[in-house]
Amino acid sequence: MKKLLRSVEGANRSGKKCHPVSLRDGRYVIYAGPTTRDTVKVTASELIEMLEVGLLDDKGTIRMAQADGSPAYAPGALRPLRVNGVRFPAM
């Protein structure tokens, strides 16, 4: 079952709030490079830990979906803006 990770926030091009969306197996996708081949699949706790220690400060995006669940916006790769309500250091 897909699930949004509400403790991490991003925004799409329209400015709508987005959150990481899990795959069916419960893991989240991080794009670590310029192509979709450079992906890492992690658990929610691993994702939070990676953000807290700064592993995504310089580059990297997370597969996110619009917070209201609108089907008009398919999940895409976005930079995180806030983690646990605190502005992400890279932004």
C-alpha positions as CSV (number, residue, x, y, z in Angstrom):
1,M,0.0,0.0,0.0
2,K,1.3,3.4,-1.0
3,K,1.8,5.9,1.9
4,L,2.9,9.5,2.2
5,L,5.7,10.4,4.5
6,R,4.3,13.6,6.1
7,S,7.4,14.5,8.1
8,V,9.2,15.4,4.8
9,E,7.8,18.2,2.6
10,G,8.5,19.5,-0.8
11,A,6.7,21.6,-3.4
12,N,5.8,21.0,-7.0
13,R,6.1,23.6,-9.8
14,S,2.6,24.9,-8.9
15,G,3.7,25.4,-5.3
16,K,1.5,22.6,-4.0
17,K,2.8,20.8,-0.9
18,C,4.1,17.3,-1.7
19,H,5.4,14.4,0.4
20,P,7.5,11.4,-0.4
21,V,5.3,8.5,-1.6
22,S,6.2,4.9,-0.9
23,L,6.4,2.1,-3.4
24,R,4.1,-0.9,-2.8
25,D,6.7,-2.5,-0.6
26,G,6.8,0.5,1.7
27,R,10.2,1.9,0.6
28,Y,10.9,5.4,-0.7
29,V,12.9,6.2,-3.8
30,I,15.8,8.6,-3.8
31,Y,17.3,9.7,-7.1
32,A,21.0,10.2,-6.4
33,G,22.1,11.3,-9.8
34,P,21.0,12.8,-13.1
35,T,19.2,9.8,-14.4
36,T,16.5,7.4,-13.0
37,R,19.1,4.6,-13.1
38,D,20.8,6.2,-10.1
39,T,18.2,5.3,-7.6
40,V,18.3,4.1,-4.0
41,K,15.3,2.5,-2.2
42,V,15.1,3.1,1.5
43,T,12.8,2.8,4.5
44,A,11.1,5.8,6.1
45,S,13.6,5.8,9.0
46,E,16.6,5.5,6.6
47,L,15.3,8.4,4.5
48,I,14.9,10.7,7.6
49,E,18.3,9.7,8.8
50,M,19.9,10.5,5.4
51,L,18.3,13.9,5.4
52,E,19.3,14.7,9.0
53,V,22.9,13.8,8.4
54,G,23.0,15.9,5.2
55,L,23.4,13.2,2.6
56,L,21.0,14.9,0.3
57,D,22.3,18.5,0.9
58,D,24.1,18.9,-2.4
59,K,22.1,16.8,-4.8
60,G,19.4,14.2,-4.8
61,T,15.7,14.3,-5.1
62,I,12.9,12.1,-3.6
63,R,9.9,10.7,-5.4
64,M,7.0,12.8,-4.1
65,A,3.3,13.2,-4.7
66,Q,0.9,16.0,-4.0
67,A,-0.3,16.1,-0.4
68,D,-4.0,16.3,-1.2
69,G,-3.7,13.0,-3.2
70,S,-4.8,14.7,-6.4
71,P,-4.5,12.4,-9.4
72,A,-3.8,15.5,-11.6
73,Y,-0.2,15.5,-10.3
74,A,1.7,12.2,-10.8
75,P,4.6,11.4,-8.4
76,G,7.8,13.1,-9.5
77,A,11.3,13.7,-8.3
78,L,11.5,16.8,-6.0
79,R,13.9,18.4,-3.6
80,P,12.9,18.3,0.1
81,L,12.1,21.7,1.6
82,R,11.3,20.8,5.2
83,V,12.1,17.8,7.5
84,N,10.0,17.5,10.7
85,G,8.8,21.1,10.1
86,V,12.4,22.5,9.9
87,R,13.6,24.1,6.7
88,F,15.9,21.8,4.9
89,P,19.5,23.2,5.0
90,A,20.1,23.0,1.2
91,M,17.3,25.3,0.3
